[in-house]
Amino acid sequence: MSKQLNRRLIPLIWLVMAVGFSYLAYYIPRENFWQSFTIYSFLFGGMLVLYFLNEQLKWQWIFVVGLLTRLSLLLAIPKWSDDYPRFLWDGELVKMNQNPYLETPESWLQNHPESASPYLEDLFETMNSPQYFSVYPSLNQAIFYFSARGANLDAKTGVLILRAILILGEIGVFFGLLKLFHHFQLPEKRLILYWLNPLVIMEVTGNLHFEGLVLLLLLASLFALSKNRNALSGGFWGLSIGMKLLPLMLIPTFFSLEKTRKSIAFWIGSALALVLSFAWLLIDESWVHFLQSIKLYQGKFEFNASIYYLLREVGFWVKGYNIIGEITPILSAVTLLGILYFSWKRKPENLPKLTDLWVLIYLFYLILQPVVHPWYLIPAFGLSLFTHKKAFLIWTFAVIFSYQAYGDPNYQESPIFLFLEYFILSIAVYWDYFRNMDDLNTSTNGS
């Protein structure tokens, strides 16, 4: 294909994709699975076409088109997620100097009728978890607070502020990836796979999930480590735990990497960041309800699982009931043992190998979980761009099958769509790790 035709085709593809993103964000509810699936598949295909169409695509062009796409969604009210009312609710409580961890929204309205407002009552009506204590860590609460301060009791303004914060975080992710691609001598065009990925755009910018900020902090930790700023690296990793707890599972990898294992500065930085992130939970023993919510979440909810669902079916056959309470502790123990094993076996010698190990740990963790929401993939997917592994890239497409459940009146998941998702993923995992069986024990060079 001629360069002149490429120059004309690339902007056209992006314009059509931008229309597709806007249509998904503004007009298609998650209950309409087939329309969502069709447009999402087109957007994913368009991203791949842009990736393969031009070897010399400049990062400036990639940045501008991805940013404009995100800005086009600025006024959309999330249609694929109903988490945002809880974000706004928690922010309002913090703004009123109330502790969001002490009472459920249901009990708060009952116990504080004098402080209730039509705005809070509207948020309560649209909330998906009014009977549960908040499960969002303190750094999340800080962002919710800033949103509430600017929202002035208007949900649309609150959503706009949250989205603006997340877009700023995404800009940070873009330049973090760019800097590290240069450091690892990787091609800039890999930016397309993150910056124009429909899962990333829809779940971070569109649906206001904070995994993009987790990735930003993990990238900042890697970049600081590459510059021998160990204390700063530890601090960013600690803050990523404060944003979402999941990066805590990476701690064995830092003991395996000699550079961090022997660095007092790294561990001091980590400890200070963790204290900053979680000391607030000591107020009024908030940690009790916080941990209760996490335990409830881990022991009650199920969505888009793989290994867990297979074991659950065995439980139904053997015992005749859902044995989630018995399976989840076992899977948690297996996950911990697997993380320790891979960290010990691989012993990463440099940052590319450390990143490759992180990707494997995320993959192992998610495959064993009873709840795998699509946005959970984003940090691991971003990190996978530093490796030759393609499983998370392919999963960012296959995970769209999980949205079939929202099209069912009873939110029942279809075994057929679950099979399709995990069959596609299993092929990718085989291709990445099992063509050469030694690859599970020996990291790639990441270049």
Buried (B, 14 or more C-beta within 10 A) or exposed (E): EEEEEBEEBBEEBBEEBBEBBBEBBBEBEBBBBEBBBEBBEBBBBBBBBBBEBBEEBEBEBBBEBBBEBBEBBEEBEBBBBBBBBBBBBBBBBBBEEBBBBBBBBBEBBEEBEEEBEEBBEBBBEBBEBBEBBBBBBBBBBBBBBBBBBBBEBEBEBBBBBBBBBBBEBBBBBBBBBBBBBEBBEBEBBBBBBBBBBBBBBBBBBBBBBBBBBBBBBBBBBBBBBBEEBBBBBBBBBBBBBBBBBBBEBBBBBBBBBEBBEEBEBBBBBBEBBBEBBBEBBEEEEBBEBBEBBEEBBBBEEBBBBBBBBEBBEEBEEEEEEEBBEEBBEEBBEEBEEBBEBBBEEBBBEBBBBBBBBBBBBBBBBBBBBBBBBBBBBBBBBBBBBBBEBBBBBBBBBBBBBBBBBBBEEEEEBBEEBBEBBBEBBBEBBEEBBEEEEEBBEEBBEBE
